[in-house]
Amino acid sequence: MSQKAFASQGDLEEKKVSFVKLADNAYAYTAEGDPNAGVIIGDDSVMVIDTLATPVMAQGLIDCIRSVTDKPIRHIVLTHYHAVRVLGAAAYGAETIIASQGTYELIRERGEADMMSEYGRFPRLFRSFESVPGLTWPNLVFENRMTLWLGKTEVRIMHLGRGHTKGDTVVWLPREKVLFAGDLVEYASALYTGDAYLGDWPQTLENLRALGAEKLVPGRGEALQNAAEVNAALDGTKAFIDALFGSAQAAVAAGKSLNETYKATYAAMQPRFGNWVIFDHCMPFDVTRAYDEASGIRDPRVWTAERDTQMWAALEG
């Protein structure tokens, strides 16, 4: 492997945004593999699921919302704590910012470190970073699940297990059978697993599958428009996890170093997953976490900007 630019610092190409109607009251905001967001329009107000990375960037989503409704944006749901998902929240003027207990704990524990780490990794996604007023804090925190009624629209907000992080949250519209899955599910996009619980993630995916979604908004990739596409995305996500964690477990059992594990895992996964968005970005972080978990480090270590660059130099330098 030739030396690569750090993380996604070399990714400068702007992506085409799509605002896709999934039901009369539900929309997906996607951008060719950049982070997605979701929108639910209730009788009197709007809910936004994930906020984009800065208030300036959030304006693009707000413009899409205003193209279909003038109802106030009153609710935000954070699917997890990562900066690219939450730091645009100030733009919406929402009254309620909802997160799981696990997400709240992660913001408190490592939100500041994550903000600077992510900004360094993927500067294009943090356009006008100076517009971020600080960390985004939820003001409504739930343990496992809650239900919110937006007039006649039932919205179930649930933590169905650990995976991408310990606080992963999905938003489910049971009548419409639309699921907003956050980064628990990706479609034709590499999984970022630097903060993951890889041993738990496959079961969490099966918990999502049991909902019977007919449409699904993944964390990255196109909105999925039927049950067959939903199941294909769940299967693809699980295949990536199985390949990554299985390789790391075998390497640790064989006494291989992290560097040896990285080279072997990259070579094994590249033929199937190498054309997925941000594959080269994710793999050093992914293998580092997989190696840790396979070695018995139960909870992910905190990523900092300094740790990021040290790891990248060790594996890609």
HUDAHU-V162084 format. One record per residue. OMEGA is omega in whole degrees, -180 to 180 (NA if undefined). Layout:
omega->OMEGA
omega->OMEGA
This chain:
omega->176
omega->-179
omega->-177
omega->171
omega->-177
omega->176
omega->-180
omega->178
omega->179
omega->-179
omega->-174
omega->-174
omega->177
omega->-175
omega->177
omega->-179
omega->173
omega->176
omega->-166
omega->178
omega->-180
omega->177
omega->-179
omega->-175
omega->-174
omega->-178
omega->174
omega->175
omega->-177
omega->-175
omega->172
omega->177
omega->169
omega->-177
omega->-180
omega->172
omega->180
omega->-179
omega->173
omega->-179
omega->178
omega->-178
omega->-174
omega->-175
omega->-176
omega->172
omega->176
omega->179
omega->-173
omega->-161
omega->-167
omega->-162
omega->179
omega->177
omega->179
omega->179
omega->179
omega->-177
omega->178
omega->177
omega->178
omega->178
omega->177
omega->178
omega->-178
omega->176
omega->-179
omega->179
omega->174
omega->179
omega->-177
omega->176
omega->-173
omega->-173
omega->172
omega->171
omega->175
omega->179
omega->174
omega->-167
omega->-171
omega->-173
omega->-176
omega->-180
omega->-165
omega->-168
omega->176
omega->-170
omega->-175
omega->-175
omega->-167
omega->-177
omega->-176
omega->177
omega->-173
omega->174
omega->-170
omega->176
omega->175
omega->176
omega->179
omega->178
omega->177
omega->-180
omega->180
omega->175
omega->-179
omega->-174
omega->-170
omega->-178
omega->-179
omega->179
omega->-179
omega->180
omega->-178
omega->177
omega->-177
omega->179
omega->179
omega->-177
omega->-167
omega->-172
omega->-179
omega->-178
omega->-180
omega->178
omega->-177
omega->-180
omega->-180
omega->179
omega->179
omega->-177
omega->-177
omega->179
omega->175
omega->-178
omega->174
omega->173
omega->171
omega->-174
omega->-180
omega->-177
omega->-177
omega->180
omega->174
omega->177
omega->178
omega->176
omega->173
omega->-171
omega->-179
omega->-177
omega->177
omega->180
omega->177
omega->-177
omega->-165
omega->166
omega->-173
omega->179
omega->179
omega->178
omega->178
omega->172
omega->178
omega->-175
omega->-172
omega->-178
omega->173
omega->178
omega->-171
omega->173
omega->-172
omega->-179
omega->-177
omega->-176
omega->177
omega->-179
omega->172
omega->-166
omega->-175
omega->-176
omega->169
omega->-180
omega->173
omega->178
omega->-178
omega->177
omega->180
omega->176
omega->167
omega->-175
omega->-177
omega->179
omega->-168
omega->168
omega->-170
omega->178
omega->-179
omega->-167
omega->-179
omega->178
omega->177
omega->176
omega->178
omega->175
omega->175
omega->-178
omega->-177
omega->178
omega->-180
omega->-179
omega->175
omega->172
omega->-175
omega->173
omega->178
omega->178
omega->175
omega->180
omega->-176
omega->171
omega->-175
omega->-163
omega->177
omega->-174
omega->179
omega->178
omega->178
omega->-179
omega->177
omega->178
omega->177
omega->-180
omega->179
omega->177
omega->180
omega->180
omega->178
omega->-180
omega->-178
omega->-180
omega->-178
omega->-174
omega->178
omega->178
omega->-180
omega->179
omega->179
omega->-179
omega->179
omega->179
omega->180
omega->178
omega->-179
omega->176
omega->176
omega->-178
omega->177
omega->179
omega->179
omega->-178
omega->-179
omega->-178
omega->178
omega->-178
omega->-179
omega->-173
omega->-173
omega->-179
omega->-179
omega->-169
omega->-173
omega->179
omega->176
omega->-178
omega->177
omega->179
omega->-178
omega->176
omega->-170
omega->-165
omega->178
omega->178
omega->-177
omega->-177
omega->177
omega->179
omega->-180
omega->178
omega->177
omega->-176
omega->177
omega->179
omega->176
omega->177
omega->-168
omega->-176
omega->-179
omega->174
omega->-178
omega->173
omega->172
omega->178
omega->180
omega->179
omega->178
omega->-174
omega->177
omega->179
omega->-178
omega->179
omega->-178
omega->-175
omega->-176
omega->-175
omega->NA
